[in-house]
Amino acid sequence: MKELLITCPRCESNACSEVSNDKLTVWNCFGCGFTSNSTLTENNIETTEETLPELYKALRFKSVEGLHWYPTSVILDDKAMVFAEGKTIEDWQWSAVQSKNDKPDMSTKKEFPEREFMDALDYIGYFNQK
């Protein structure tokens, strides 16, 4: 397995992780919160989007390499999560929620603007995991 940091094709930050093996490459950008992998091409877009929320489909970004990028959802062992939430591509944000008794506690929900994905991760303790 090979891991690199690359420049994100969506937001151009240098906080994009690239992990690859001989069959698959996965990208996760901590700058913009979007993810892709080497199978997310035009050939399988319909299958990929069958189970995605409408907002995620609307926010899809196609790179010059022809790969499709989507907002990521982060779940920490039933303790917390971060996900994209909103009604339109002009009106969305990252929502971060803590969990109580292994269930999301919406009273802890905090919203973060599009460019503050890392702050949302920090809120749920992503960087403090052991």
N, C-alpha and C positions, 0 to 999 in steps of 0.2 A: 504494500500500500504506500502511496506517495502523497504527501501533503505539501501544499504551497499556499502562499498568499499572492493573490493577483489583483489587478485593477478591475473593478466591477464594470461590466459593459453598460449597466443601467445608470448607476449614480457616479461612476468614476472614482469611488473611494478606493483606498488601498487596504480595506478591511474585508476582502472577499476571500473566503477559504475555498480551496480547490482540493478535493480528495479523490484520488483515482486508483483503480487497480486495472487489470488487463481487460475487464469487461465493462466498467462503468466509471464515469466521472460525475461528481456531484459538486455543485457550487452553492455556498451559503454566504450571502453578503451581510455583514453586521452593520454596514453603513446604511443601507436602504431597507434591509429586512426581506429581500427577495431571494428566491432559490430557483435552481434549475438543475437538470442533469442531462447527460448525453442522449437520453431517449426522448426528451421532450421536443420532438421535431414536428413539422407539419404533418408527417405521415400518421401520427397517433394523437393528434390534438383532440379529436372527438372523444376517444376513449379516456384520455386524461381528464377532460372536463366534465365527464358524466356525473361525477360526485362532488365537484367543486361548487362552493357558493357562488351566486351570480356576481357578487362584488369581486371575487378573486378572478373570475373570467374577464370581467370588465377591466381590471387592472393589469392584465397580462401584458408583458413586454416581450417583443421579439428582437433578439440581438441580430447584428449583422451576420453572424454565423448561422442564423436560422433557428436558434434555440429559443424556446419560450420560457420566460421567467414569471413566477407567481409570488405573491406575498407568502411568507412562511407562517406557520403556526407552531408555537413552541409550548410543549407541555412538560412540566417537571414532575414526574412521578405522582400525579394526582395532588400535588402541593400548590401548583400555580400554573398559569398559562398566559400567553401573549398571542393575540390574533388581530387581523385587520377587521375593522368594523365601520360601517357607514352605509349611506343610501346610494351614493353616486361616486364616480371617480374624482369629482371635484370636492366632495364632502365626505371624507373618510379619515380615520386615524387608527393608531394602534391602541388596543385596549389590553390592559394587564389586570389580571384577577388573581387574588389569593384564594386558597381553598381551605375549608374547615370541614372536618369529618369526612375527608376524601371527596368533597363536592365543591364545585365552584361557588364562592360566596360573592355574589354580585354587589353586595354592599361595600366590598373592598375594591371595586373596579376603579381604575384610574386611566384616563385617556392621555395619549401622547401624540403630538403632531407627526406627520409622515416621516420627517427627517430625524425623529428622536427614538428610533427603534432600540438603540442600545440603552437608553434611559428606561424604556419599558422593561427590557431584560434585567436591568439593575433592580428595578422595583420588585420583581418576583424572586430575586436572589440568584439569578442564573450564574453570575460570576463568583458566587460564594459557595458553590457546590463542592462537596468533598468526594 
